[in-house]
Amino acid sequence: MKTYEFSGKTYEEAVQNAKIGLQELEENLIIETKEEKGGLFSKKVTILVKRKDELTDFIKEYILELTRNIGFNPNLEIKKREEAIAVTIYADNNALLIGKGGKNMDALTTIVRQAVLNETGEYYKISIDVNDYKMKKQEHLISLAKKIAREVGKSKIEAKLDPMNSYERRLIHNELSKSKYVTTESVGEEPNRCIVIKPKETKE
């Protein structure tokens, strides 16, 4: 990301100069104070500024370089909404990028988040999917949970699902919270924490 430098007698004046110079609103800028110097009657504040709209380009180039270095030539789709960024990678031999249970994909996500933090000094919610693996897995999990919930509702016998991460558990909790017949509860300790689907008590 390109870094711009602006100065003013105060921080506010430096920011105003940045807004005018870049023709941007302050919320669209990443601002870092470089230095403050001067005496009581003569002061100068210098800030370093980056444009948030260049962040997706930085992420794209970073991922492309990272994946090309290990032999991939992927296509990327990036969607940005406020402070959340979703990246989908489309590549051949996606099993290697995904890893067992999505571990390689999660590791790549961690690396990219840290690179963005180092570049901007700010934390962004970044999710990375490979060939829609996460989306398909989520759809499968929800479908399976709804099927088991129907069985629990009929049999009145609770069922324990396989261990899941916090995001997957939250998806199922949210989905089954609409049910009139079952409730859900997370039990156990990480990384083996899982969901138990229980029949709702009915008043006779």
N, C-alpha and C positions, 0 to 999 in steps of 0.2 A: 504494500500500500504506500502511496506517495505521501510524504510528510511535508506540510506547509508551515512556515514560521511567520508569526505576527507579533507585533509589539504595541505597547501603549503605556500611558502613565500609570494606569491601574489594570488589574486583571479584567475588569468589566470592559474597559476601553479596548484592550487587546482582543477580547472575544468579539466585540462589536466590529472591530476592523476585520477579523476573520470572516464574520457573517457577510460583511459587505464585499470583501475580496473574493470570497468563494460563492457568493450569491446563494447561501444556504441558511436554513433555520438552525439555531443552536442545537436542537435535539437531533439533528442529522450529522453532527460533528463529534468526533472523539478528541477531547482537549486535554493536554498535559502541560503543566507549568514547567518551562525549561529553566528559567532563572528570574530572580528579582534583584535588582541592584540599584544603587544610588543612595543619596543622602536624604536628609529631612525634606529639602525643598526641590530635589531633583531625583525622580524615581523612574525606573523603567522596568516593565514586566514583559517577559518574552514567553510566548506559548507555542507549543508544537501541536499541529492540528491535522487530523486525518478525516476523510469523508467516509461515512458509514456505507454509502452506496457502492464503495469500492471493495467492501468486505467479501461479497459473494465472489468477486473476481479473484481475490486473494485465496479464498478457500478452494475454488476450482483449480487454480494453478498449483496450489500446494498438493492437493490430492492427485492430480494428474502426474506431477513429478514423482510423488511417492510411489504410485502404482506402476508407473513406467519403469522405475528403477528395479522393480521385481518382475518385470516381463509382461505387464498388462498394457493394453491400449484401450481404455474404457471410454464410454460416453457418460456424461454426467447431466443430471437434471437437478437444479437447485431452486428451492422455493424459500422465500424469506417473509416472515410475518412478525413485525415488531422485533422482539429480542430472540425469536426462535427461528432456526434455520434447518430445513430438511433437505438432505442430499440423497439422491438415489443414483447408484452406480450400476451401469449396464455393461457387462463384460463377459467374454468367453471364459470357461473354466471358473465359473463363479464360486464353485465349492471351496476353492482355496482361499478366496477373499472372505467367504462367510465363516469358514472354520467349523469345528464341531460345536453344535448348539449355538452358533453365532459368535464364538469367542474371538475369532480374528476380526470380525466386523466391529465388535465392541472395543477391541484394542485399537483399531484404526480410529474409531470415534474419539477415544481418549487422547490419542496423539494429535488429532486435528483440533480438539478443544483447547489443548495446551498451547498449540501453535497460535491459535487465535488470541488466547489470553496474553501470550508473550508479545504479540504484534500490537494489540490494542490496549492492553491493561484492563480490559473489561471481560466479564464472563457472559457467554452466550449459550443458550440451549441449542445444542447441535445434535441432530440425529442423523445417522447414516444407515441406509438400507442398500442391499445389493440384489438386483434383479427382483425387487418387490418381495424378498424373503420375509421381512418382518410383517408386511401387510398380510401375506398369505398365511403366515404362522398365527397372527392375531385372529384372522377370520376362522382358522381351524380351531383355535383354543375356545373362542366364543361359541362356535357351533357345538363343540364337544361339551362344554359346560352347560349349555342350554339343554342338550339331550340328557345329560346326567341329572340335571335339575328336574326335568320332567319325570324321570324314573324315581327320584327321591320323593317328589310330590305324591306319586301314586303309591309307592311302597312304604312311605313314612320311615325309611331307614337312611341314616346319614351316609354320605360318601366323601372320602378324602381324595383329592386330586394330587397329581404328581407335583413335586417342588417347582416353583416358578420364581422369577425375579419380581421385584416390587411393582414394576410397570405392568407386567402381565397379570399379576394379582389384582391390581387396581382396575384393569379392564374388566375382569370377570366380576369383581365386587359391584362395579357400576352397572354392568349389564343385568346381573341377577337382582339388583336392588329393586327392579321393577316388578319382580315376581310376587304373586299373591300367595304362593305355596311354599317357598323356601327362603331361608336366610343363609348368609355366608359368613365365615369367620376364618381369619388367618391364624395358623398355629405353628409352633416349632421355631427353631432358630435358623438364621441364615447360615449357609446357603441352602438349607433344606426346608425352609419355611414354605408352607403350602396352604391351600384353601380347603376347608371342610364345608360341604353343602349340607344344610340341615333342614328337615321339614319344619314348617311354621306350626306353632301350636294353634289349634283351632278351638274356639269357644263352642261348647255344646249347648 
